[in-house]
Amino acid sequence: MMFVKRTHVNASSGSNRVMSQAPKKKTESRNIIGERLREARQVFKPPLTQDQLSGRLASGGTQLDRVAIAKIESGLRCAFDFEVRALALVLKVDVRWLLGIEKTEKTHAV
């Protein structure tokens, strides 16, 4: 295991301390809709951008900006249940497909 050494200066005494810190472990993403969200956006002709998807969600009352969509797709952010429902409606896909419960897409996006 590799350790990272950091030097910490104590402001009150001016002394230096070397602190060892283990590297952060990369945990597996618990976000299960990210890949399918991107896939569903790409099915549209022409494909929907993250910004366009954000606009369609907003017109339906769900606030989810482009950055949040990018984070969901990359696995850095999980989606709330109401967001999953809104995404499925806008993308014209079944919620169960988006959640990975069903293997094949039931509804095709237009």
VMD Tcl script that draws the C-alpha trace (Angstrom):
set ca {
  {0.00 0.00 0.00}
  {1.30 3.42 -0.89}
  {1.11 6.30 1.58}
  {1.14 9.98 0.84}
  {3.27 12.15 3.14}
  {2.03 15.59 4.02}
  {3.78 18.21 6.04}
  {1.53 20.09 8.41}
  {2.66 23.35 9.97}
  {1.17 24.11 13.33}
  {0.29 27.81 13.24}
  {0.60 28.38 16.98}
  {4.00 26.75 17.53}
  {5.45 26.89 14.02}
  {6.50 23.24 14.23}
  {6.31 20.84 11.29}
  {4.69 17.43 11.54}
  {4.72 14.75 8.88}
  {1.34 13.11 8.52}
  {0.81 9.88 6.59}
  {-2.44 9.42 4.77}
  {-3.56 6.28 2.97}
  {-4.80 6.84 -0.58}
  {-8.57 6.94 -0.93}
  {-10.11 3.73 -2.18}
  {-12.27 4.06 -5.25}
  {-15.68 2.72 -4.35}
  {-18.01 1.21 -6.87}
  {-20.77 3.57 -7.94}
  {-24.20 2.81 -6.53}
  {-25.77 4.83 -9.31}
  {-27.59 2.35 -11.54}
  {-29.22 4.67 -14.08}
  {-26.20 6.58 -15.37}
  {-25.31 4.43 -18.37}
  {-28.92 3.95 -19.40}
  {-29.64 7.65 -19.02}
  {-26.88 8.43 -21.53}
  {-28.07 5.62 -23.81}
  {-31.66 6.91 -23.77}
  {-30.50 10.45 -24.63}
  {-28.57 9.09 -27.62}
  {-31.61 7.27 -29.05}
  {-33.32 10.55 -29.92}
  {-32.89 11.77 -33.51}
  {-30.92 13.98 -33.27}
  {-29.56 12.90 -29.87}
  {-30.58 15.06 -26.91}
  {-27.82 17.04 -25.26}
  {-27.66 17.18 -21.49}
  {-28.70 20.83 -21.70}
  {-31.73 20.00 -23.88}
  {-32.73 17.24 -21.47}
  {-32.44 19.71 -18.58}
  {-34.76 22.12 -20.42}
  {-37.37 19.45 -21.08}
  {-37.26 18.38 -17.45}
  {-37.69 22.00 -16.32}
  {-40.73 22.47 -18.54}
  {-42.27 19.51 -16.72}
  {-41.45 20.94 -13.30}
  {-38.27 19.03 -12.41}
  {-35.15 21.12 -11.85}
  {-32.07 19.14 -12.90}
  {-29.29 21.15 -14.53}
  {-26.74 19.98 -17.09}
  {-24.04 19.49 -14.46}
  {-26.32 17.28 -12.35}
  {-27.20 15.18 -15.41}
  {-23.49 14.82 -16.25}
  {-22.77 13.71 -12.68}
  {-25.58 11.14 -12.77}
  {-24.29 9.76 -16.08}
  {-20.73 9.53 -14.76}
  {-21.77 7.93 -11.47}
  {-20.80 10.83 -9.23}
  {-24.40 11.58 -8.23}
  {-27.41 9.40 -7.61}
  {-30.87 10.39 -8.78}
  {-33.83 10.83 -6.46}
  {-36.96 8.80 -7.14}
  {-38.92 11.78 -8.49}
  {-36.01 12.57 -10.83}
  {-35.93 9.00 -12.15}
  {-39.67 9.20 -12.87}
  {-39.30 12.56 -14.65}
  {-36.29 11.34 -16.66}
  {-38.23 8.26 -17.81}
  {-41.19 10.40 -18.89}
  {-39.08 12.90 -20.83}
  {-36.90 10.20 -22.42}
  {-39.96 8.06 -23.19}
  {-38.53 4.94 -21.57}
  {-39.88 2.60 -18.92}
  {-38.70 3.39 -15.37}
  {-37.93 -0.31 -14.87}
  {-35.61 -0.25 -17.89}
  {-33.89 2.89 -16.61}
  {-33.38 1.19 -13.23}
  {-31.99 -1.94 -14.87}
  {-34.90 -4.12 -13.73}
  {-35.87 -4.95 -17.32}
  {-33.19 -5.86 -19.82}
  {-34.83 -4.52 -22.96}
  {-36.30 -1.11 -23.57}
  {-40.09 -1.28 -23.84}
  {-40.67 2.18 -25.30}
  {-38.59 3.73 -28.02}
  {-37.74 7.40 -27.86}
  {-38.74 9.64 -30.73}
}
mol new
graphics top color blue
foreach p $ca { graphics top sphere $p radius 0.5 }
foreach p [lrange $ca 0 end-1] q [lrange $ca 1 end] { graphics top cylinder $p $q radius 0.2 }
display resetview
